[in-house]
C-alpha cells in the first residue's frame, strides 16, 4: 500500500538540499520535485559553482524532472522549494505547466508574486510550509556572510 507523504515531509527534503548549498557557500535554497508521491528530482542553488546566474534550485530541478519523465510538461508534479521562486523561475514554472508549487519562506523583493499572473493558471500554490526553518537557513547564511 502506498503511503502518501505530507507537504512537510517533502519540504524537509528540500531543506536537506538547501543545507548542501550552504555547505558549498551557495545561497541555501533547495528544491525537490514530486510525481505520484515519489521524488523525481533534487537540486540546490549552484550559481557560484557553475558560474551561471540561471542555476537556481528550481531551474536545475525542472531540468532533472523533465529528463526523468522524458517530457517538458510537469502538470502532474509538485515542486517543493524552500524560498518563493524568483520571477525567472516563475516564468519557467509557467512554461513547464507545473501542477503544484509549495514553498517555505516568502521573498517579498524578488519573488514571483511581485508580478501578477506569472504562473500557469492551473498551478496550485501553497505557501508557508515549514516557513520558519526555511527562513532560518537563509538568515543564518547571510548573517555569517555579513557577520
KAFEN-V266553 format. One record per pair of residues at least 24 apart in sequence whose ideal C-beta (glycine too) atoms are under 8 Angstrom apart, sorted by the first residue. I is the first residue (numbers start at 1). J is the second residue. Records with the same first field share a line. If there is no record, write none. Layout:
I=J + J
This chain:
2=37
3=37
4=37
5=34 + 37
7=80 + 102 + 126 + 129
8=129 + 130
10=34 + 39 + 78 + 80 + 102
11=80 + 82 + 102 + 104 + 129 + 130 + 134
12=130
13=39 + 42 + 80
14=57 + 80 + 81 + 82 + 104
15=82 + 104 + 130 + 133 + 134 + 137
17=42 + 43 + 44 + 57 + 82
18=44 + 57 + 82 + 134 + 137
19=137
20=44
21=45 + 46 + 57
22=137 + 140 + 141
24=48 + 49
27=138 + 141
28=82 + 137 + 138 + 141
29=56 + 57 + 81 + 82 + 83 + 138
30=57 + 81 + 82
31=57 + 58 + 60 + 61 + 79 + 80 + 81 + 82
32=61 + 79 + 80
33=61 + 62 + 64 + 65 + 74 + 77 + 78 + 79 + 80
34=77 + 78 + 80
35=65 + 69 + 74 + 76 + 77 + 78
36=76
40=64 + 65 + 68 + 69 + 77
41=65 + 68
54=88
56=85 + 86 + 88 + 89
57=81 + 82
58=85 + 89 + 92 + 93
59=88 + 89 + 92
62=92 + 93 + 96
66=96
72=96
73=97
74=98 + 99
75=99 + 122
78=102
80=129
82=134 + 137 + 138
83=107 + 111 + 134 + 138
84=111 + 112 + 113 + 127
85=111 + 112
86=110 + 111 + 112
87=111 + 112 + 114 + 115 + 118
90=115 + 118 + 119
91=118
93=119 + 120 + 123
94=118 + 119 + 120 + 123
97=122 + 123
98=123
99=123 + 124
100=124 + 125 + 126
101=125 + 126
102=126 + 127 + 129
103=127 + 129 + 134
104=128 + 129 + 130 + 131 + 133 + 134 + 135
105=131 + 134 + 135 + 138
106=131
